[in-house]
């Protein structure tokens, strides 16, 4: 059995739960920020763990691939919280030149860069939902109106997780009529 099988399973279950609760559809994007230090019970940025990143990535990636959802992996602050994503998810985006490493980008983003068929790095993205694993501050990469999603799975390893989905802005004031399916 894999050394980090429990964390892989927790990551898979959290991703499935968010997909379901957020009503994500094929082709949408979920941003993940992950401190492997926090997952292992250490202070963020203090103990990057590539093997743990691979387990957490594998769990989330499997859940998202089953649904046709793209995974956008957030780098750490040493790469200004840049995003690693498959090129096909953002075919016309402006890319930047950086290759994440465990201590400069983080182990989770490094794993994504190594595992994707055609990875690109972006300065920013506007994702449809996200999971913040270990208080990595993913909010800057969500669409404008983020809505908290309470998950039954509130931790991966020892790291607290926070989840969000997005929705379109409500505009028009008191006479406006809204599409209830977009809330």
N, C-alpha and C positions, 0 to 999 in steps of 0.2 A: 504494500500500500504506500502511496505517495506520502512523503513527510508532511505536506501541507494540504492533505485531502480535505480536511474539515473546512479550512479557509476557502478552498476552491468551491466546495459545496455551498458555503454561505454566500459567496459572491454570485454564484449561479442563481441561487434562490432569490437574492435581493434584486438582481437584474430582471428576472422573470416577473417578480411581483411589481416592480416599477413599470415594466412594459404593459402589464395588464391594467394596473390602476391608472396609468397615464393614457391608455388607449393608443399606444404608439402603432404606427402603420409602417409597412415596408417602405424603405428608402429614407425614413427619418433618422435623426442623429441623436445619440446619447453621449454626453460628455462624462468622463470619469476622471476624477482626481484621486490619487491614491498615495498615501504615505505608508510605505512598507514598514518604516520605523514604528509608526503608530500601530499597525496591524500586529507587529511583534511585541508591543508593549513598551516601546521606547519613545522618547520625545521626537517629534517631527523633525526630519532632517539630520538625525544623529546616527542612524544605523541602516542605511539603504540595504535592502536584501533582495537580490536578483531572483533567487529561488522562490521566495514568497511572492514576488511580483508575477512570476510566471504562473503560479498557481491561481492567484486572484484573476489575472488576465484571462487564463484559460476558462475559468468558470463564467466570467462575464461574456467573453467572446462567443462561447458556445451558446449561451442563452440568446444573445443578439443575432447571431448567424441563423439560428432556427427561425427567427422572425423577419429576417431581411433588414435589420436595423444596423446602422453603422456605429462603430465605437470610435469616439474621438478621445484620445488619451492626453490629459493635461500634463505638461512638464512642470517641474518645480520652479521656484523663483529664480534660479540660476540661469534659466533660459526664458525668463520673463513670463512664465506660465503659458508658453507657446503650446500648440496643439499638434499632435501626430494623428493622422487620419489616412485612410485609403484614398488615393487620388480620384477613384471613380465616384466617391461621395461628394467631391467638390471640384469637378472638372475644370472650372473656370476661375478658381480662387488664385489669389496672389500668394505664392509660396515664399518661404525664407530658407536660407541655407544654414542648417544646424543639424547635427546628429546627436541625439540624446545619449548620455552616458549615465551610469548609476549615480555618480556624484555631481553631475551637471545635466540636469534634466529629470533625473529620478529613474529608479529601476522599472516602474510601471511603464513610463513613456519609452524607455529603452527597449523593453520587451515588445511593445507595440511596433516600434520602428523595425525591429528584427523580424517580427512575425508577419507583418503585412506583406502582401505580394508586391505592392507599389506604393510605399509610404511617401507622404509629403508632410512638411512641417509648415504650419500657418501661425501668424501672430494672433489670430482670433478666429472664432467661429460663433455662430448663433444656433446652439443646439436646442432640440425640442424637449429634452429631459436630461437629468443628470444625477449622478450619485457622487457625493463627496465622502471619501473614505479617509478619516483621520484629520478632518478640519483643514483641507487644502485650498478652500476658497474658490469654488468653480463658478460662482455666480456671474462673473464677468463673461462667461462663455455660454450663457443661456439667453434665449430670446427675451425681449423686454419685460413681459409680464410672467414672472415665475410664481408658481403656486406650490407651497410645501406639500409633500406627500408623506404621510405617516406609514412607514413600513412595519410589518410584523418583525422583520429582520432588522434590528437596530444596531448591529455590530458585525464586523468581519474581523475575526481574531479578537484582538483587544482594542481595535479602533472603532470609535463611534462613527456611524454613518448618518448622513442627512441626504434626503432625496427631494427632487423637485420636478415638476412638469411645467410646461408653459402653455399659455393660451393667448389668443388674439386680444388686442386692446379693445375695450368697450368705448365706442365713440358715439356722439350724437345727443347726449343729454336725455331728459325725461321723456321725450316723444319717441325716442329710438326703440326699435324692436330688435331683439337679439336672437341669434340662432342658438337654441338651447344645447345643441350637440357640440358647440365649440367652447362651452364653459369648462 
